[in-house]
Amino acid sequence: VDKQHFVRFSQDVGRFDLAAELLRKLIQATPQDRVVQLLVIDQALLAGNATDAALIAETNLAKFPGDPEIQLAFARASLVDPKASRFSQATNMLATLARGQTPQRLPALRSLAAIPTLTAVEAEWIASELRRPTNVSLADRLLALDTIGRTESQRRLEVLREAATLIKPDSRIIDIATVVDWLRTHGAPTLALATIPDSRATTNEPLAMLQIELMAVEGAWPKIESALSKTNSPLSPRSKASVAAMVAVKKNDLVKAEASLREARELASDNLAAVEQVVRLAMALKLTRVALEFSAPLLDDPRTGTHTALALLKLAQKRDDYEIERTVFRHLSSELGPHAVEQMAYIELLDNGNIAKAKQALAKLTENQSATPGLVAIKSLAALRAGSPSEALSVLETSGIDWAREDSRWQLVQAQALQAGGAPSAARSVAIKINPASLRAPERELLHRILNP
């Protein structure tokens, strides 16, 4: 039992490698144990192998006939498995469980609510069942409203207003924040702002900050500045500095914005959660370099490193900031899969970064995977950046790949190699077919140079 609990814990915290290792031992020891089989199904689902999960669950349906936990596991796996007959069987099984009295009733209803093809009648029934228990949770109430709103768009306003009524003057802070966030993500920031009880926001910092964020969405900057100036504000000095940065960006005073963010970062000290809040604000304000600078302790911490890096990458890609992409990729290079390592090498080479590091990554990839079009093109680009256009062309020409059918980035590499190899007309013939809109800014500049030598 302890090992089973440890597997579940490992899955919950995202350590699928530990879960898989322990599961292998459990399967060897007790291959027919139903709890072990449930864990195996969950592990397959968490790894993105829905078809495998559904097949394992289907086998267990015969071993444990009528077992509601096995039925629920099969249905959940089958909902994301493309096999149509299994999907139909899964929905019928969920409907049966949802009408029963087992502990699987509510999970079955939640799974049914997630089906995108529900009719209005089905959605109404699911919503009414989700609301039926006397101790129904706030999450299930919101799920019920979501289900109705998704299938009956004409009732959107009714659904939003009903969600707002879930907040009472004595509601818990976490419940107020949950409903407000739900309203905001459903495109109703004005209603979300009106839902926050003023009497609570004047004494509670998280609610006060939530109120200010919504004011910012609404463009109510005078109100925000007024809130900042109040002597009895519940905002901490760090929160005040963060809000001051928001106001400064709105006024296009980036010097003041950066100074305020630095103050907030200093006040966050070594509190990782507080540092993360400051970094996310810097990202939201598009102060990319500041965000990267402040991210160092988050990137170094295994609890926050990966999701911080992904957020930074997303922001850097939007802003065509290859320096930040390179920095983050280098930090994560030991954790990245083959595709991401390819991208790291490409960025190093595209923007004249660390060519030696790119070649090292490519050598490691060449040892461990087959030659994808991306890998071949990046190897060609590496030769080009090293001053060997003949080698760059040879890599492309001996690959047997029809580059005209490949990603526009790889076609651009081909055009660069042709131009550097003394074939400007051939380079132009390739380049002229590339859609500039499919490229990022530095790539478009390279394309422009080929088309306009």
HELIX and SHEET records of a PDB file:
HELIX    1   1 ASP A    2  ASP A   12  1                                  11    
HELIX    2   2 PHE A   16  ALA A   29  1                                  14    
HELIX    3   3 ARG A   34  LEU A   46  1                                  13    
HELIX    4   4 ALA A   50  LYS A   63  1                                  14    
HELIX    5   5 PRO A   68  LEU A   79  1                                  12    
HELIX    6   6 ALA A   84  ALA A   98  1                                  15    
HELIX    7   7 ARG A  105  ALA A  113  1                                   9    
HELIX    8   8 ALA A  120  LEU A  130  1                                  11    
HELIX    9   9 LEU A  138  THR A  151  1                                  14    
HELIX   10  10 SER A  153  ARG A  155  5                                   3    
HELIX   11  11 ARG A  156  ALA A  164  1                                   9    
HELIX   12  12 ILE A  173  THR A  185  1                                  13    
HELIX   13  13 PRO A  189  THR A  195  1                                   7    
HELIX   14  14 ASP A  198  ALA A  201  1                                   4    
HELIX   15  15 GLU A  205  GLU A  218  1                                  14    
HELIX   16  16 TRP A  221  SER A  229  1                                   9    
HELIX   17  17 PRO A  237  LYS A  250  1                                  14    
HELIX   18  18 LEU A  254  ALA A  268  1                                  15    
HELIX   19  19 LEU A  272  ALA A  284  1                                  13    
HELIX   20  20 THR A  288  PHE A  294  1                                   7    
HELIX   21  21 ALA A  296  ASP A  300  1                                   5    
HELIX   22  22 GLY A  305  LYS A  318  1                                  14    
HELIX   23  23 TYR A  322  LEU A  332  1                                  11    
HELIX   24  24 PRO A  338  LEU A  350  1                                  13    
HELIX   25  25 ILE A  355  ASN A  368  1                                  14    
HELIX   26  26 PRO A  373  ARG A  385  1                                  13    
HELIX   27  27 PRO A  389  GLU A  397  1                                   9    
HELIX   28  28 TRP A  403  ARG A  405  5                                   3    
HELIX   29  29 SER A  408  ALA A  420  1                                  13    
HELIX   30  30 PRO A  424  ALA A  431  1                                   8    
HELIX   31  31 PRO A  436  SER A  438  5                                   3    
HELIX   32  32 ALA A  441  LEU A  451  1                                  11    
END                                                                             
